[in-house]
Amino acid sequence: MLELQLLLLFMISAAIIAVEAKDMISSVIALGTVGIGLCLGFLLLKAPDLAITQLVAEILCLIILIRATLKQDLPLVRDGRWFFNTFSTLCFIVIFLIFVFLALKEISVFGNPEMKIAKEILTGSLDKTGATNFITSVILDFRAYDTLGEATILFAAVIGVAAVMRKIGRNKPRA
Amino acid sequence: MVDSNKKEEIGMSFMVKTVTRLTAVVILLFGIYIVLHGHISPGGGFAGGLIIALSFVQVMIAFGKDIALRKLSEAKAAVLESVGGLLFLTIAALGFLGGHFLINFFASKGRPFTLFSAGTIPFYNIAIAIKVAVGLFSIFIVLVILKRAKKEE
């Protein structure tokens, strides 16, 4: 697990940079690298579904944060480096397509899903948990961490609604 | 007579109030049933908690804010919300008795298809139900109070 420790060190240093950086946009980019590092960590720990979710959420967060931090739109460079820009874009498109081709070849054939975990749960869940509702046994036993996170999200949602809607915050600016 | 008429004006019409009186308790009981049988039949803490919250919401819609808040006040709701979360965490931490965090630590899981089975899962369900029910109801309370505050301005 040396890679994971190196990745964690990288993420910690990026987080410190994100906190300490004077420039807003560089701290946002450092925050993005923390998220991408977390995504790679999920991949190393063999949780690809979480990695995909993390990647999507991270890109969305990055876009929103960049839009929020930028005061105005950056000027679009049209003249000068036209050849370099087009060439690098084409290069990235080709590299992306090669990786997509390799990744799509690895996916199992349509109609033959590798249901190893599901089969394990369907056969051994009753003996392991004693619950006859397998969905409950998944969300409260095998994947109880996720449920803890969901409960936390609900708590945060209630606090958020109360914070947005509270009377004091509404009345103060008018008084 | 005039006084009772004044009281009737709070909330919705007489018919809605009567139906609510008949059904609110049944809905609450159904929610509790869904929670307690979450490990045997479809349902569980989230669904049951939602139903329990909706029974309180129904009382609030039919009878107005004050009567519903007399059943479950904001302060009580805040306390219960925290109690639900802490109960979940406490059961999760009790898993250290059996090895690690969040483990189903009961030695005998009980007979399947009975109410007392599945180890810690019913307790998790109860904790989540308290949390979901009170959380959704407090969101509703907050929205109603904001509406009243806007009207008073």
Interface residues (C-beta under 8 A of the other chain):
Chain A: L126 K128 T129 G130 A131 T132 N133 I135 T136 S137 I139 L140 D141 A144 Y145 T147 L148 E150 A151 T152 L154 F155 A157 V158 V161 A162 M165 R166 K167 R170 N171
Chain B: G38 H39 I40 S41 P42 G43 G44 G45 F46 E81 G84 G85 F88 L89 A92 L102 N104 K109 G110 P112 F113 S117 A118 G119 T120 I121 Y124 N125 I128 K131 V132 G135 S138 I139 V142 L143 I145 L146 A149
